[in-house]
């Protein structure tokens, strides 16, 4: 298996969202979450990534030259003054007990002052971009952080939140994927076995001071959290539980290419434009995947997306927007759950805007989402009634051979400590391409 220490290539663009919280509060527009979330309908294409690679994880090393870039579009098309701040969180993404001056070296907020009006586009928008750390906002501690961007002068009027990570590497992690111990799961699920090497780093009580989270692709709904070592062998912490660190294999992500709006590219059936409705992109009809046949998709990016235009020179402010239409033929509506478009394009969330509706006349499920030009991955995910964990098997199938990305986050809080340090982040693929 291929292991990539310190870099979580995910989307995680993007990376990083939370499982559906309390149903009543979660859907309120003003309910702030320490998660990836957009609170205003006019805000689109939010990105946060390590400088140099737009599809990288929002992960930087403490006390290094690493920088994070964050950007977004405001479809109102005018200039709006925005500010941002960052909040330190614990391993479970709750606000830490620290005061801002304990985890920030300088000011608590700054302006997003780099902007560009869209040029040569049918959809008006203003593109904003900024980077951290900088002379105004600098973090001093490792751990989980949430970026909050809000209307200037009104910190409660948040337009979006984004998770990011500051790592201070102190331990090593080695992992592999194996077939599950249970015979009936060996063709459909993937078991994660890993160990942490602590040589040179003193840990008094590993069972109380070390916490590990495992994420599959960019999903938070099925993440395994607060893992404790099963064995301690000298300077090695062993996590070889049978039947605990197990994930559904799922199947490779579906995809479509919308880098150009001048011709039909991969998976695009038709492109229409009128001044009244703007660009409309119709994808070829999808299908329910066969449950006993694995389909290897070379175009899968484990759920990420890449904003890119082949029609213009400057992707950030010359890429246009289109309403993208999805259709999945299916004989009957569902009563045991709801279907959602799922992946980086929907921020890995189960929200009403991403839910598919049943078209009785056409005999299938439909959904439409406004997206910026680019290349996208997605899946159809069932969210069963009374569940917060999506079921990938129902539409997509479930295979051990699927190439999934696993991300490991190792946190350390010494006895008496007041915050969770992030001391290792490692990413690996279950089946190298």
N, C-alpha and C positions, 0 to 999 in steps of 0.2 A: 504494500500500500504506500501511497505517496503522502508524505507529511510535510507541511509548510509551516514552520514555527513563526510565530509572531504576526503572521498576516492572515487575516480572516477575509477571504475574497468573497464577499457575498453580496449578496446583497443582503449582502445582508443590507445596499444603498440605503445601500441603502439601506440599508440597510436594516432596521431593528424596530419591531412592533410588539405589542402586548396582546395576550389572550383577552377575549371579551370579558369585561368586568361586570359589575352589577348592572343588570339590564336597564333598570330605570335611570340610573345616573349616567351610564356610559354614552347614551345617545343624545344627552343634552349638549348643545353647542358650547356652553360655557363651562363644562365639566373638564377641568384640566387634568391631563394624564402625564405621568413620567414615561412617556412612550412616544413612538412615531405617530404623529397625528396632525392633520390639517383641520383648522377650526373655521376657516372662511372659504366659501365656494369660489371666490375669485383668485385664490392662491393655488398654483399648479406647479408640477415638475420640481418638487423640493428634492434637493440632493445634498448629501454631506459625505465627503470622501477624503482620503489622504492625498495630499498634493502630488500630482504626477500620474494618477491613474483613476479615472472617473468611476470605475466599477469596483474600486477597492473598499474595504471596510473603513468605517470612521474610527480608526485606531492609530494612536501615536504613542511614542515612548516618552516617558518623563525625562526632563532635562536633556532633550535632544533638539535637533534642528527640524524635526517633523512638524508639518503644519496641516491643518484641516481646512478644506475649502467647503463652504456651504453656499448654495444658490437657490433661487426660486423665481417664479414668474408671477406678476400681479396682472390679471386679465382686465382689470379696470382701465389699464393703459395710461394712467396719469402717474405723476410722481407723488409718492406717499413717503413720508419720513418714518423709517423703522429703526428700532433699537433692538438689542439682544442682551441677554445675560446667560450665565451658565450656573447650573445647580448640581451640587455633589450629592450622589445617592449611594445607598448601601447595595449589597449584592442582590437584593430583591427589588431594587428600583424604587424604594421609599426614600424620601428626603433623609439625608444623614443628619446626625445631631450636631454637625459642625456649623459655625457661623461663617458667612461668606469671607470674612477677612482671615479665616483659618485655612481656606483652600484656594483663595485668590491672592495673587501677589500685588495687584494694583487696583484698578477701578472695578466696580461691580457690573458695569454695563458700558456699552459703546454703540455708536450709530452704524448702520449698514449704509455706507456712503458711496459704494461703487454700483452704479446703475446705468442701464442703456435701454432706450426705447426701441421697440421692435422695428425692423426695417424690411420693406418688401414682403410683408405678410398680410394675409387677409384678416387674421385675428390680431387685434391690437393687444399689446401687453408691454409691461416694463420688466426687464430682467435685472435682478439684483444678485450681487456676489460679494462675499467677504471671506476673510480667513482668520483662524485662531490657532495658536496664541499670537498676540500682537502687543504693541506698546501699551495699549489701554487695558486689555484683558488677558491675564496670564494665570494659568493654574499652577499650584505648587505641590499637589498631592496626586497619587495615582488613584484609580477607582472608576466607577461608573459616573457619567455626567449626562445631564440633559441640557440641550441648547433650547432656549425659549426666545422666539422672535415676536415682537409686539409693536403696536402702534406707538410712535414716539410720545413720551409723556404719560402713557397710560399702560403700566405694566400688567394690568388685569385684562387688557384687550389683546390677548395672545393670538397670533395668526397661525403659528405651527410650533410643534415641539419635535426635537430629534435627539435620539440617544447617540452618545459616543463614548469612547474608551481611552483612558490614559493608563498605560502599563509601565510598571517598574519591574523588569524581569529579574526574578530571584531564584526560580526553580525551572526544571525541565519537565516536559511532558512527552511521553511516547504512547501512541495509540495504534490500534489495528481494528479492523472490522472482521468479524467471523460469522459463520452461520449460527443461528440460535441453538441452544442446547435442546430445546423441544423439537422433536422430529417433525411435527406437523407445521412448524413455522419456518423450516429451513429454506423453502423456496420463495417465501414472501417477505420475511423480515430480516433486519440487520442488527447484530449485537455488537456493541461497542465495548472493547476491553482496553484499559489504559493504566498507566502507572505514572507517578510523579517522583522525580529525583530531587532530593532536598540537600544533597551534599553541599557543604559550605554555607548553608542557611539554617540557623537554629530555630526549631519549632518545638515548643514545650509540650503541647497536647494536640497532635494532629486531628483527632476526632472532634475537638471543640474549636480549633483555631483555623482549620482549612475548610473551605466550601468550594464546590465545583458545580458549574452549570454546563450542560451540553445542549447545543442547539443544532437542529437539522435544517440545512439551507438557511433561509431567513425567518423561519417560523418560531414564534414564541408560544403559540397555543399548545404545542406538544413538547416544549422544552422540559428536560429533566433537571431539577434544581436541588441545591443543598445536599449534594452527594458527599458521603463520608467514606474514608478508606475502609476496605474490608480487612486488610492486613497491613501491618507496618513491619517491614523487613530492613532494619537498620536505617539507611537514608532513603529508602524507597517506600512510597505509599502505593498500595496495590488496590485497584478498583476492578476486580474480575468477578463481579456478581453474576450469577446465572439468572437470567430472566428479568433483570432489573433495568439494565442499560440497553433496552431493546426498542427499536423504532420500526414502523412499517416501512418497507422499501419503496412503496409507491411506484411511479413510473417516470420516465423522462418528461420534462416540461414540453408543452406545445409552444409554438412560436409563430410570429409573423414579422414581416419586414416592411416598415413604413418610412424608410429613410427618404424615399421619393414620393411625391404626390403627382408626378407626371406620367407614371406608368404603373401597371400592376406587377408587383414583385411577389416574393414568396408568400403564399397563403392569402394574398389579396385578390378578391374576385372582381371588384369594381370600385372606382373612385368617382364621385360626383361632386359638383360644386354649383351652388347658386348664391347670389349675394345675400339672400334671406337666411339660408341655413348654413352657409360656409361649406367647408369640406366634409364629405361623408364617405367613410371608408367601410366597405362591406367585405368581410372575410368569407372565405369558403366555409361551407357548413362543416362543423366538427362532427365527431362520432364518439359513441361510447367505446372505449378500448376493450379489446378481448381480454378476458380474465386469465387465459391460459397461454397467451403469446406475448412475449416481451418485445417491444419495438424500440430499437436503439435509435435515438435521435441525436445526431452529431451537432445539431444547432442548439441543443439545450445549454443554457448558461445558469442552471440551477435557480431559475426564477428571477434573475436580474433583468435589467433593461439598460439600454444605451441610447441616450438622446443624441441623434445625429441626423444631419441633412445632407443629401447628395445633390440637392437642387441649388444650394447657396454656399457661400464660402465660410460664413460665420455662424456656427451651429447655435451658439447661445442666444442670439437675438435676430437671426434670419430664418430659423426653423419655424414652420407654421404648426397650427393645431388642427386636428380633425376629430370628428365624432366617429369612433370605431364601433362597428356593430358585430356582435357575436351571435351565432345561432347553433344550438345543440338539439338535433332531432331526438325526440323521446315520446313514447306512446302515451303516457299519462302524467298528470301532475303528481307531486309528491305529498304525502301526508305525514311522513315520519321525520321530516327535516326540510331544510332549505338549501338550495344550490347557490354557490357564490363563485365569481371569478376570483382567483387567488394567486398571489405572487407579488413581486416588487411593484407591478403596475397598480395594485390595489393596496400597497403598503402592508401586505400580509395581514390585513384586517378583515373581519366579518362585519360589514356595515351595510345599511340599506342601499347605498349607492352602488354597491358591488353585487347585490343580489339579482339573480336571474328570475324573470317572470315567465309564466307559462302562457304560450300563445296557442289557444285551442284550435284556431283555424289552420295554422301552419303545422301543428303537431310537434311542438318542441319548446325549448327554453330560449329566451332572448335576454340580451343585456347590451347596453351602450355606454361607453365611457369616452370622455374627451381626453385625448392624449397628444403630446408633442411628437413631432417626427422622430423616428428612431427604430430600434430593433427591440422586440419585447418577447418575454417568456410568460407563460401563464398556465394554470390548471383549473379544472372544475372541481371544487371542493364541496362536499356535503357537510353541513353542520346539523347533526341530528338534534331533534327536539330535546331540550333540557341538557344540552351538552355544550361545553366551551372548547372542545377539541375536535378539529375537522377530521372527516373520514375521507381519505384519498382513494380508498379502494373502490367505492361505489361507482364512480365514473371512469377513473384512470387505471384501475388495476393495481396489483401489488406484487413486486418482484424483488428477489434478493439481488439480482444482477444490475439494478438501477444505480446509476452514478449519482450519489448524494454527497453533499458537502457537510461535514461535521465540524463544529466550532466548540472549543473547550475554553472556559473562563475559570481561572483559579484565583480565589480570593483568600486573603489572610487577615485575620484580626486577632492579635495576641490577647491573652487574658487581661482584661482591664483596658483594652484599646477602645477608641471611640469611633473608629471608622473602618470600613473594609478596604484593604489594599488590593489592587489587582496586580498579581505577581507573575502571571503567565497567560498568554492567549495563543492558542495553537489551532490551526485549521488543517484538515485533511480530507481527501476524497475517498469514498468507499471503493470505487473502481476507477483507476486512472484511465483517462481517455487514450 
